[in-house]
Amino acid sequence: MFFTNLSKGGATMFLGHFSKDEQASFLNLAYTLMYADHEVKDDERERFQLYQTEVEADITQAEVVDFVAELAKFQNLDLLKKKMLLFELLGIAFADAEYAEDERVLMEQAAAFLSVSPVDMERMMTLVQDLAHIYQEVNEVIMR
């Protein structure tokens, strides 16, 4: 599992901080984000499958939902947990090394709805991309 996690950008970092119901809502958001560009790539599918090892909720129950309506379930969380949520969502958005326009629009809506500043959002995007690159390099070294 270690190599699989590394090759797909690592395991999640924050989902364990959320309740089972919040995890189920996260899975719906991630699933919706994954299908936003109407093309699910293998990397996205594999990243989504990794969530099953990290959450109590059943990933097979995830479905495409109204993104903003599902986000509303997180509106009363503190800013720290909102940022954790966005960081995890960015992980699925960048899982295929692309950031499709439809994904960008959803993530901008999420940041605005959850009151996360554009500066913080930009920094999180950079960190997610940097992490993916680091995991890729580590995997290349290990697999040699």
DSSP file (Angstrom, degrees, kcal/mol; ACC not computed):
  #  RESIDUE AA STRUCTURE BP1 BP2  ACC     N-H-->O    O-->H-N    N-H-->O    O-->H-N    TCO  KAPPA ALPHA  PHI   PSI    X-CA   Y-CA   Z-CA
    1    1 A M     >        0   0    0      0, 0.0     4,-2.8     0, 0.0     5,-0.2   0.000 360.0 360.0 360.0 -32.0    0.0    0.0    0.0
    2    2 A F  H  >  +     0   0    0      1,-0.2     4,-2.4     2,-0.2     5,-0.2   0.930 360.0  44.6 -55.8 -49.3    2.9    2.4    0.7
    3    3 A F  H  > S+     0   0    0      1,-0.2     4,-2.8     2,-0.2    -1,-0.2   0.891 112.3  52.2 -65.9 -38.4    4.0    2.5   -2.9
    4    4 A T  H  > S+     0   0    0      2,-0.2     4,-1.4     1,-0.2     6,-0.2   0.938 110.5  48.3 -61.5 -46.2    0.4    2.9   -4.2
    5    5 A N  H  <>S+     0   0    0     -4,-2.8     5,-4.3     1,-0.2     3,-0.2   0.916 113.6  47.3 -61.1 -43.0   -0.1    5.8   -1.8
    6    6 A L  H ><5S+     0   0    0     -4,-2.4     3,-1.5    -5,-0.2    -2,-0.2   0.926 110.4  50.8 -65.4 -43.6    3.1    7.4   -2.9
    7    7 A S  H 3<5S+     0   0    0     -4,-2.8    -1,-0.2     1,-0.3    -2,-0.2   0.745 112.3  47.9 -69.2 -20.5    2.5    7.0   -6.6
    8    8 A K  T 3<5S-     0   0    0     -4,-1.4    -1,-0.3    -3,-0.2    -2,-0.2   0.136 131.3 -84.6-106.8  20.0   -0.9    8.5   -6.3
    9    9 A G  T < 5S-     0   0    0     -3,-1.5    -3,-0.2   123,-0.2    -2,-0.1   0.681  75.3 -77.5  91.7  17.0    0.1   11.5   -4.3
   10   10 A G      < -     0   0    0     -5,-4.3    -4,-0.1    -6,-0.2     3,-0.1   0.042  61.0 -62.8  83.0 167.1    0.0   10.1   -0.9
   11   11 A A        -     0   0    0      1,-0.2    40,-0.1    -9,-0.1    36,-0.0  -0.253  69.2 -75.2 -79.3 175.2   -2.8    9.3    1.5
   12   12 A T        -     0   0    0     38,-0.2    -1,-0.2     1,-0.1    76,-0.0  -0.259  34.6-157.7 -68.4 161.9   -5.1   11.9    2.8
   13   13 A M  S    S+     0   0    0     71,-0.1    -1,-0.1    -3,-0.1    71,-0.0   0.707  80.3  21.2-109.7 -30.0   -3.8   14.1    5.6
   14   14 A F  S >  S+     0   0    0     70,-0.2     3,-2.3     1,-0.1     4,-0.2   0.499  83.8  99.5-125.4  -6.6   -6.9   15.4    7.3
   15   15 A L  G >  S+     0   0    0      1,-0.3     3,-1.6     2,-0.2    -1,-0.1   0.775  77.7  67.5 -62.8 -24.8  -10.0   13.2    6.8
   16   16 A G  G 3  S+     0   0    0      1,-0.3    -1,-0.3    39,-0.1    -2,-0.1   0.658  90.2  65.4 -66.4 -14.9   -9.5   11.5   10.1
   17   17 A H  G <  S+     0   0    0     -3,-2.3     2,-0.3     2,-0.1    -1,-0.3   0.482  91.9  80.5 -83.9  -3.6  -10.4   14.9   11.8
   18   18 A F  S <  S-     0   0    0     -3,-1.6     5,-0.0    -4,-0.2     0, 0.0  -0.758  83.9-110.7-107.6 150.9  -13.9   14.7   10.4
   19   19 A S     >  -     0   0    0     -2,-0.3     4,-2.8     1,-0.1     5,-0.2  -0.200  37.7-101.7 -67.7 167.2  -16.9   12.8   11.7
   20   20 A K  H  > S+     0   0    0      1,-0.2     4,-2.2     2,-0.2     5,-0.1   0.905 125.2  48.9 -59.0 -42.3  -18.3    9.8    9.7
   21   21 A D  H  > S+     0   0    0      2,-0.2     4,-2.1     1,-0.2    -1,-0.2   0.901 111.6  48.9 -64.9 -40.7  -21.1   12.0    8.3
   22   22 A E  H  > S+     0   0    0      2,-0.2     4,-2.7     1,-0.2    -2,-0.2   0.887 109.9  52.4 -65.4 -37.9  -18.7   14.7    7.4
   23   23 A Q  H  X S+     0   0    0     -4,-2.8     4,-2.7     2,-0.2    -2,-0.2   0.908 108.0  51.0 -63.1 -41.3  -16.5   12.1    5.7
   24   24 A A  H  X S+     0   0    0     -4,-2.2     4,-1.8     2,-0.2    -2,-0.2   0.906 111.5  47.5 -63.0 -41.0  -19.5   10.9    3.7
   25   25 A S  H  X S+     0   0    0     -4,-2.1     4,-2.3     2,-0.2    -2,-0.2   0.900 110.1  52.9 -66.3 -40.1  -20.3   14.5    2.6
   26   26 A F  H  X S+     0   0    0     -4,-2.7     4,-3.2     1,-0.2     5,-0.2   0.934 106.5  53.0 -58.2 -45.6  -16.6   14.9    1.7
   27   27 A L  H  X S+     0   0    0     -4,-2.7     4,-2.6     1,-0.2    -1,-0.2   0.888 108.3  50.2 -59.1 -39.5  -16.8   11.8   -0.5
   28   28 A N  H  X S+     0   0    0     -4,-1.8     4,-2.4     2,-0.2    37,-0.4   0.911 112.3  47.2 -63.9 -41.8  -19.8   13.3   -2.3
   29   29 A L  H  X S+     0   0    0     -4,-2.3     4,-2.6     2,-0.2    -2,-0.2   0.932 113.9  47.1 -64.2 -45.3  -17.9   16.5   -2.9
   30   30 A A  H  X S+     0   0    0     -4,-3.2     4,-2.5     2,-0.2    -2,-0.2   0.906 112.6  49.7 -62.8 -41.8  -14.8   14.7   -4.1
   31   31 A Y  H  X S+     0   0    0     -4,-2.6     4,-1.6    -5,-0.2    -1,-0.2   0.911 112.1  47.9 -63.2 -43.6  -16.9   12.5   -6.3
   32   32 A T  H  < S+     0   0    0     -4,-2.4     4,-0.4    31,-0.3    -2,-0.2   0.910 112.8  48.5 -63.6 -43.0  -18.7   15.5   -7.8
   33   33 A L  H >< S+     0   0    0     -4,-2.6     3,-1.0     1,-0.2     4,-0.4   0.890 107.6  55.6 -63.6 -40.2  -15.4   17.3   -8.3
   34   34 A M  H 3< S+     0   0    0     -4,-2.5     3,-0.3     1,-0.3     5,-0.3   0.850 113.8  40.4 -61.4 -35.6  -13.9   14.2  -10.0
   35   35 A Y  T >< S+     0   0    0     -4,-1.6     3,-1.9     1,-0.2    -1,-0.3   0.393  86.5 101.5 -93.3   2.1  -16.8   14.2  -12.5
   36   36 A A  T <  S+     0   0    0     -3,-1.0    -1,-0.2    -4,-0.4    -2,-0.1   0.850  85.5  42.9 -58.9 -37.7  -16.8   17.9  -13.0
   37   37 A D  T 3  S-     0   0    0     -4,-0.4    -1,-0.3    -3,-0.3    -2,-0.1   0.295 111.7-118.9 -93.7  11.5  -14.9   17.8  -16.3
   38   38 A H  S <  S+     0   0    0     -3,-1.9     2,-0.3     1,-0.1    -2,-0.1   0.683  89.1  92.0  62.4  20.3  -17.0   14.8  -17.5
   39   39 A E        -     0   0    0     -5,-0.3     2,-0.7     2,-0.0    -2,-0.2  -0.876  58.2-163.1-147.0 110.0  -13.9   12.7  -17.8
   40   40 A V        -     0   0    0     -2,-0.3     2,-0.2    -5,-0.1    -5,-0.1  -0.843  15.2-155.8 -97.2 116.9  -12.6   10.6  -14.9
   41   41 A K     >  -     0   0    0     -2,-0.7     4,-2.4    -7,-0.2     3,-0.3  -0.493  28.4-109.2 -89.0 160.6   -9.0    9.6  -15.4
   42   42 A D  H  > S+     0   0    0      1,-0.2     4,-3.0     2,-0.2     5,-0.2   0.879 118.3  55.8 -56.5 -40.9   -7.4    6.5  -13.8
   43   43 A D  H  > S+     0   0    0      1,-0.2     4,-2.2     2,-0.2    -1,-0.2   0.892 109.2  46.8 -60.9 -39.7   -5.3    8.7  -11.4
   44   44 A E  H  > S+     0   0    0     -3,-0.3     4,-2.5     2,-0.2    -1,-0.2   0.926 113.2  48.4 -66.6 -44.8   -8.5   10.3  -10.1
   45   45 A R  H  X S+     0   0    0     -4,-2.4     4,-2.1     1,-0.2    -2,-0.2   0.918 113.4  47.1 -62.0 -44.5  -10.3    7.0   -9.7
   46   46 A E  H  X S+     0   0    0     -4,-3.0     4,-1.5     2,-0.2    -1,-0.2   0.894 111.4  51.0 -66.6 -39.9   -7.3    5.4   -7.9
   47   47 A R  H  X S+     0   0    0     -4,-2.2     4,-0.7    -5,-0.2     3,-0.3   0.924 110.1  50.1 -61.8 -43.5   -7.0    8.4   -5.6
   48   48 A F  H >< S+     0   0    0     -4,-2.5     3,-1.1     1,-0.2     4,-0.4   0.898 106.5  55.4 -62.5 -39.9  -10.7    8.2   -4.8
   49   49 A Q  H >< S+     0   0    0     -4,-2.1     3,-1.3     1,-0.3     4,-0.3   0.834  98.4  63.3 -61.7 -32.5  -10.3    4.5   -4.0
   50   50 A L  H >< S+     0   0    0     -4,-1.5     3,-1.4     1,-0.3     4,-0.4   0.774  86.6  73.1 -63.9 -25.3   -7.5    5.3   -1.5
   51   51 A Y  G XX S+     0   0    0     -3,-1.1     3,-1.8    -4,-0.7     4,-1.6   0.820  81.8  70.6 -58.9 -29.7  -10.1    7.2    0.6
   52   52 A Q  G <4 S+     0   0    0     -3,-1.3    -1,-0.3    -4,-0.4    -2,-0.2   0.823  96.7  51.3 -59.9 -29.9  -11.6    3.9    1.7
   53   53 A T  G <4 S+     0   0    0     -3,-1.4    -1,-0.3    -4,-0.3    -2,-0.2   0.616 115.5  43.0 -79.2 -11.0   -8.5    3.2    3.8
   54   54 A E  T <4 S+     0   0    0     -3,-1.8     2,-0.3    -4,-0.4    -2,-0.2   0.618 107.6  56.2-109.7 -17.1   -8.8    6.6    5.4
   55   55 A V     <  -     0   0    0     -4,-1.6     4,-0.1     2,-0.2   -39,-0.1  -0.799  62.1-141.1-121.9 159.0  -12.5    7.1    6.2
   56   56 A E  S    S+     0   0    0     -2,-0.3    -1,-0.1     2,-0.1   -36,-0.1   0.734  81.2  89.6 -83.8 -26.0  -15.2    5.3    8.1
   57   57 A A  S    S-     0   0    0    -37,-0.1     2,-0.6     1,-0.1    -2,-0.2  -0.300  88.6-106.7 -71.7 157.4  -17.8    6.1    5.4
   58   58 A D    >   -     0   0    0      1,-0.1     3,-1.7     2,-0.0     4,-0.2  -0.765  20.1-156.1 -89.3 116.3  -18.4    3.8    2.5
   59   59 A I  G >  S+     0   0    0     -2,-0.6     3,-1.5     1,-0.3    -1,-0.1   0.755  89.4  69.3 -66.0 -22.2  -16.9    5.2   -0.7
   60   60 A T  G 3  S+     0   0    0      1,-0.3    -1,-0.3    -3,-0.0    -2,-0.0   0.650  93.0  59.5 -71.4 -11.4  -19.3    3.1   -2.8
   61   61 A Q  G <  S+     0   0    0     -3,-1.7    -1,-0.3     2,-0.1    -2,-0.2   0.489  79.7 116.2 -91.5  -4.2  -22.2    5.3   -1.5
   62   62 A A    <   +     0   0    0     -3,-1.5     2,-0.3    -4,-0.2   -34,-0.1  -0.338  41.5 174.8 -66.9 146.3  -20.6    8.5   -2.9
   63   63 A E        -     0   0    0     -2,-0.0   -31,-0.3     0, 0.0     2,-0.3  -0.963  40.0 -86.3-147.6 162.0  -22.6   10.3   -5.6
   64   64 A V        +     0   0    0     -2,-0.3     2,-0.3   -33,-0.2   -35,-0.1  -0.583  57.5 174.3 -70.4 129.7  -22.6   13.4   -7.7
   65   65 A V        -     0   0    0    -37,-0.4     2,-0.8    -2,-0.3     3,-0.1  -0.791  46.0 -77.3-130.9 170.6  -24.4   16.1   -5.7
   66   66 A D     >  -     0   0    0     -2,-0.3     4,-2.4     1,-0.2     5,-0.2  -0.671  48.8-148.0 -68.3 112.5  -25.2   19.8   -5.8
   67   67 A F  H  > S+     0   0    0     -2,-0.8     4,-2.2     1,-0.2    -1,-0.2   0.897  90.5  43.4 -58.4 -49.1  -21.8   21.0   -4.8
   68   68 A V  H  > S+     0   0    0      1,-0.2     4,-1.6     2,-0.2    -1,-0.2   0.891 112.5  52.9 -67.7 -39.5  -22.8   24.2   -2.9
   69   69 A A  H  4 S+     0   0    0      1,-0.2     4,-0.4     2,-0.2    -1,-0.2   0.897 111.6  46.5 -62.3 -39.2  -25.7   22.4   -1.1
   70   70 A E  H >< S+     0   0    0     -4,-2.4     3,-1.3     1,-0.2    -2,-0.2   0.877 108.2  56.3 -70.4 -37.0  -23.3   19.7    0.1
   71   71 A L  H >< S+     0   0    0     -4,-2.2     3,-2.7     1,-0.3     4,-0.4   0.828  91.7  72.6 -61.0 -31.2  -20.7   22.4    1.1
   72   72 A A  G >< S+     0   0    0     -4,-1.6     3,-1.1     1,-0.3     4,-0.3   0.776  84.3  67.6 -56.6 -26.3  -23.4   23.9    3.3
   73   73 A K  G <  S+     0   0    0     -3,-1.3    -1,-0.3    -4,-0.4    -2,-0.2   0.681 104.3  43.9 -67.0 -16.2  -23.0   21.0    5.7
   74   74 A F  G X  S+     0   0    0     -3,-2.7     3,-1.7    -4,-0.2    -1,-0.2   0.390  82.9 101.6-105.9   0.2  -19.5   22.3    6.5
   75   75 A Q  T <  S+     0   0    0     -3,-1.1    -2,-0.1    -4,-0.4    -1,-0.1   0.794  80.1  50.7 -60.6 -32.0  -20.5   26.0    6.8
   76   76 A N  T 3  S+     0   0    0     -4,-0.3    -1,-0.3    -3,-0.2    -2,-0.1   0.408  86.0 108.6 -90.6   3.4  -20.5   26.0   10.7
   77   77 A L  S <  S-     0   0    0     -3,-1.7    -3,-0.0     1,-0.1     2,-0.0  -0.356  79.3 -98.1 -72.2 159.1  -17.0   24.4   11.0
   78   78 A D     >  -     0   0    0      1,-0.1     4,-1.9    -2,-0.0     3,-0.3  -0.327  38.1-102.8 -72.3 165.2  -14.1   26.5   12.2
   79   79 A L  H  > S+     0   0    0      1,-0.2     4,-2.4     2,-0.2     5,-0.2   0.843 119.0  59.8 -60.7 -35.8  -11.8   27.9    9.7
   80   80 A L  H  > S+     0   0    0      1,-0.2     4,-2.0     2,-0.2    -1,-0.2   0.941 108.5  42.9 -57.6 -49.3   -9.1   25.3   10.4
   81   81 A K  H  > S+     0   0    0     -3,-0.3     4,-2.4     1,-0.2    -1,-0.2   0.836 111.0  56.1 -69.4 -31.5  -11.4   22.4    9.4
   82   82 A K  H  X S+     0   0    0     -4,-1.9     4,-2.4     2,-0.2    -1,-0.2   0.912 108.6  47.5 -64.1 -41.1  -12.7   24.4    6.4
   83   83 A K  H  X S+     0   0    0     -4,-2.4     4,-2.6     2,-0.2    -2,-0.2   0.888 109.7  53.2 -66.8 -38.4   -9.1   24.7    5.2
   84   84 A M  H  X S+     0   0    0     -4,-2.0     4,-2.2     2,-0.2    -2,-0.2   0.927 109.4  49.6 -59.5 -44.6   -8.5   21.0    5.8
   85   85 A L  H  X S+     0   0    0     -4,-2.4     4,-2.3     1,-0.2    -2,-0.2   0.937 112.1  46.6 -59.6 -48.6  -11.6   20.2    3.7
   86   86 A L  H  X S+     0   0    0     -4,-2.4     4,-2.6     1,-0.2    -1,-0.2   0.887 109.7  54.2 -63.9 -38.8  -10.4   22.4    0.9
   87   87 A F  H  X S+     0   0    0     -4,-2.6     4,-1.5     1,-0.2    -1,-0.2   0.921 110.2  46.8 -60.7 -44.1   -6.9   21.0    1.0
   88   88 A E  H  X S+     0   0    0     -4,-2.2     4,-1.2     2,-0.2    -2,-0.2   0.899 111.6  50.8 -64.7 -40.9   -8.3   17.5    0.6
   89   89 A L  H  X S+     0   0    0     -4,-2.3     4,-2.2     1,-0.2     3,-0.3   0.886 106.4  54.6 -65.5 -37.8  -10.6   18.5   -2.2
   90   90 A L  H  X S+     0   0    0     -4,-2.6     4,-2.3     1,-0.2    -1,-0.2   0.862 100.7  62.1 -62.2 -33.4   -7.6   20.1   -4.0
   91   91 A G  H  < S+     0   0    0     -4,-1.5    -1,-0.2     1,-0.2    -2,-0.2   0.898 108.6  40.1 -58.5 -41.6   -5.9   16.7   -3.7
   92   92 A I  H >< S+     0   0    0     -4,-1.2     3,-0.9    -3,-0.3     4,-0.4   0.856 111.7  57.4 -76.0 -34.0   -8.6   15.1   -5.8
   93   93 A A  H 3< S+     0   0    0     -4,-2.2     3,-0.3     1,-0.2     7,-0.3   0.865 116.0  35.8 -63.1 -35.0   -8.7   18.1   -8.2
   94   94 A F  T >< S+     0   0    0     -4,-2.3     3,-2.2     1,-0.2    -1,-0.2   0.322  86.1 105.8 -99.5   7.5   -5.0   17.7   -8.9
   95   95 A A  T <  S+     0   0    0     -3,-0.9    -1,-0.2     1,-0.3    -2,-0.1   0.812  84.9  44.4 -58.7 -31.7   -5.0   13.9   -8.8
   96   96 A D  T 3  S-     0   0    0      2,-0.4    -1,-0.3    -4,-0.4     3,-0.1   0.213 117.2-111.6 -98.4  15.5   -4.7   13.7  -12.6
   97   97 A A  S <  S+     0   0    0     -3,-2.2     2,-0.3     1,-0.2    -2,-0.1   0.639  90.1  97.5  64.3  15.8   -2.0   16.5  -12.8
   98   98 A E        -     0   0    0     -5,-0.3     2,-0.4     2,-0.0    -2,-0.4  -0.937  61.3-153.4-128.7 154.8   -4.6   18.7  -14.5
   99   99 A Y        -     0   0    0     -2,-0.3    -5,-0.1    -3,-0.1    -6,-0.1  -0.783  23.9-155.2-129.0  86.9   -6.8   21.4  -13.1
  100  100 A A     >  -     0   0    0     -2,-0.4     4,-2.6    -7,-0.3     3,-0.3  -0.187  25.0-114.4 -63.9 153.1   -9.8   21.5  -15.5
  101  101 A E  H  > S+     0   0    0      1,-0.2     4,-2.5     2,-0.2     5,-0.2   0.889 117.2  52.7 -55.4 -43.7  -11.8   24.7  -15.7
  102  102 A D  H  > S+     0   0    0      1,-0.2     4,-1.9     2,-0.2    -1,-0.2   0.870 110.2  48.6 -63.5 -36.2  -14.9   23.1  -14.2
  103  103 A E  H  > S+     0   0    0     -3,-0.3     4,-2.5     2,-0.2    -2,-0.2   0.912 110.0  52.0 -67.6 -42.7  -12.8   21.9  -11.3
  104  104 A R  H  X S+     0   0    0     -4,-2.6     4,-2.5     1,-0.2    -2,-0.2   0.918 108.4  51.0 -59.3 -44.6  -11.4   25.4  -10.8
  105  105 A V  H  X S+     0   0    0     -4,-2.5     4,-2.3     1,-0.2    -1,-0.2   0.925 111.3  47.5 -60.5 -46.0  -14.9   26.9  -10.8
  106  106 A L  H  X S+     0   0    0     -4,-1.9     4,-2.5     1,-0.2    -1,-0.2   0.904 112.3  49.3 -62.7 -41.5  -16.1   24.5   -8.1
  107  107 A M  H  X S+     0   0    0     -4,-2.5     4,-2.6     2,-0.2    -1,-0.2   0.878 110.1  50.6 -68.3 -36.5  -13.0   25.0   -6.0
  108  108 A E  H  X S+     0   0    0     -4,-2.5     4,-2.3     2,-0.2    -1,-0.2   0.904 110.9  49.6 -65.6 -40.0  -13.4   28.8   -6.2
  109  109 A Q  H  X S+     0   0    0     -4,-2.3     4,-3.0    -5,-0.2     5,-0.2   0.922 111.2  50.0 -61.3 -43.7  -17.0   28.4   -5.2
  110  110 A A  H  X S+     0   0    0     -4,-2.5     4,-2.4     2,-0.2    -2,-0.2   0.933 110.8  48.0 -62.2 -47.1  -16.0   26.3   -2.3
  111  111 A A  H  <>S+     0   0    0     -4,-2.6     5,-2.8     1,-0.2     4,-0.3   0.925 115.7  44.6 -61.0 -44.8  -13.4   28.7   -1.1
  112  112 A A  H ><5S+     0   0    0     -4,-2.3     3,-1.2     3,-0.2    -2,-0.2   0.934 113.8  49.2 -65.1 -46.0  -15.8   31.7   -1.3
  113  113 A F  H 3<5S+     0   0    0     -4,-3.0    -1,-0.2     1,-0.3    -2,-0.2   0.862 115.1  44.1 -62.4 -36.7  -18.6   29.7    0.3
  114  114 A L  T 3<5S-     0   0    0     -4,-2.4    -1,-0.3    -5,-0.2    -2,-0.2   0.349 113.3-118.3 -92.3   5.9  -16.4   28.6    3.2
  115  115 A S  T < 5 +     0   0    0     -3,-1.2     2,-0.5    -4,-0.3    -3,-0.2   0.857  58.8 152.9  61.4  39.9  -14.8   32.1    3.6
  116  116 A V      < -     0   0    0     -5,-2.8    -1,-0.2    -6,-0.2    -2,-0.1  -0.887  46.8-115.4 -99.0 129.1  -11.3   31.0    2.8
  117  117 A S     >  -     0   0    0     -2,-0.5     4,-2.5     1,-0.1     5,-0.2  -0.190  14.0-120.6 -65.4 152.3   -9.3   33.9    1.4
  118  118 A P  H  > S+     0   0    0      0, 0.0     4,-2.6     0, 0.0     5,-0.2   0.850 115.2  56.1 -58.7 -34.0   -7.9   33.8   -2.2
  119  119 A V  H  > S+     0   0    0      2,-0.2     4,-2.1     1,-0.2     5,-0.2   0.940 109.7  44.0 -64.5 -47.0   -4.4   34.1   -0.7
  120  120 A D  H  > S+     0   0    0      1,-0.2     4,-2.4     2,-0.2    -1,-0.2   0.898 113.9  51.4 -63.7 -39.8   -4.9   31.0    1.5
  121  121 A M  H  X S+     0   0    0     -4,-2.5     4,-2.3     2,-0.2    -2,-0.2   0.915 109.3  49.6 -64.3 -43.0   -6.5   29.1   -1.4
  122  122 A E  H  X S+     0   0    0     -4,-2.6     4,-2.2     1,-0.2    -1,-0.2   0.906 111.2  50.0 -62.4 -41.6   -3.6   30.0   -3.8
  123  123 A R  H  X S+     0   0    0     -4,-2.1     4,-2.4     1,-0.2    -2,-0.2   0.909 110.1  49.9 -64.4 -42.2   -1.1   28.8   -1.1
  124  124 A M  H  X S+     0   0    0     -4,-2.4     4,-2.6     2,-0.2    -1,-0.2   0.900 108.8  52.7 -63.4 -40.0   -2.9   25.5   -0.6
  125  125 A M  H  X S+     0   0    0     -4,-2.3     4,-2.2     1,-0.2    -1,-0.2   0.927 110.0  48.3 -60.9 -44.3   -3.0   24.9   -4.4
  126  126 A T  H  X S+     0   0    0     -4,-2.2     4,-2.7     1,-0.2    -2,-0.2   0.915 111.6  49.8 -62.1 -43.6    0.8   25.5   -4.6
  127  127 A L  H  X S+     0   0    0     -4,-2.4     4,-3.0     2,-0.2    -2,-0.2   0.899 109.0  51.3 -63.9 -41.2    1.3   23.1   -1.6
  128  128 A V  H  X S+     0   0    0     -4,-2.6     4,-2.2     2,-0.2    -1,-0.2   0.921 112.7  46.1 -62.0 -43.3   -0.8   20.4   -3.2
  129  129 A Q  H  X S+     0   0    0     -4,-2.2     4,-2.0     2,-0.2    -2,-0.2   0.915 113.2  49.5 -65.6 -42.1    1.1   20.6   -6.4
  130  130 A D  H  X S+     0   0    0     -4,-2.7     4,-2.5     1,-0.2    -2,-0.2   0.917 110.9  50.2 -62.2 -43.7    4.4   20.6   -4.5
  131  131 A L  H  X S+     0   0    0     -4,-3.0     4,-3.0     1,-0.2     5,-0.2   0.912 108.7  51.5 -61.1 -43.4    3.4   17.6   -2.5
  132  132 A A  H  X S+     0   0    0     -4,-2.2     4,-2.0     1,-0.2    -1,-0.2   0.907 111.2  48.4 -60.5 -41.3    2.4   15.7   -5.6
  133  133 A H  H  X S+     0   0    0     -4,-2.0     4,-2.4     2,-0.2    -2,-0.2   0.914 112.0  48.6 -65.9 -42.9    5.7   16.4   -7.2
  134  134 A I  H  X S+     0   0    0     -4,-2.5     4,-2.8     2,-0.2     5,-0.2   0.932 111.0  49.8 -63.6 -46.1    7.6   15.3   -4.0
  135  135 A Y  H  X S+     0   0    0     -4,-3.0     4,-2.5     1,-0.2    -1,-0.2   0.895 110.6  51.4 -59.5 -39.3    5.6   12.1   -3.8
  136  136 A Q  H  X S+     0   0    0     -4,-2.0     4,-2.2    -5,-0.2    -1,-0.2   0.928 111.4  46.7 -63.7 -44.8    6.4   11.4   -7.5
  137  137 A E  H  X S+     0   0    0     -4,-2.4     4,-2.2     2,-0.2    -2,-0.2   0.913 112.1  50.0 -64.4 -43.1   10.1   12.0   -6.9
  138  138 A V  H  X S+     0   0    0     -4,-2.8     4,-2.6     1,-0.2     5,-0.2   0.928 111.3  49.5 -60.7 -44.8   10.2    9.8   -3.8
  139  139 A N  H  X S+     0   0    0     -4,-2.5     4,-2.5    -5,-0.2    -1,-0.2   0.894 108.7  52.7 -62.3 -40.1    8.4    7.0   -5.7
  140  140 A E  H  X S+     0   0    0     -4,-2.2     4,-0.6     2,-0.2    -1,-0.2   0.910 111.5  46.3 -62.3 -42.0   10.8    7.3   -8.6
  141  141 A V  H >< S+     0   0    0     -4,-2.2     3,-0.7     1,-0.2    -2,-0.2   0.926 115.0  46.3 -66.1 -45.0   13.8    6.9   -6.2
  142  142 A I  H 3< S+     0   0    0     -4,-2.6    -2,-0.2     1,-0.2    -1,-0.2   0.881 111.8  51.0 -65.1 -38.9   12.2    3.9   -4.4
  143  143 A M  H 3<        0   0    0     -4,-2.5    -1,-0.2     1,-0.2    -2,-0.2   0.540 360.0 360.0 -81.2  -6.7   11.2    2.1   -7.6
  144  144 A R    <<        0   0    0     -3,-0.7    -1,-0.2    -4,-0.6    -2,-0.1   0.501 360.0 360.0 -69.4 360.0   14.6    2.3   -9.2
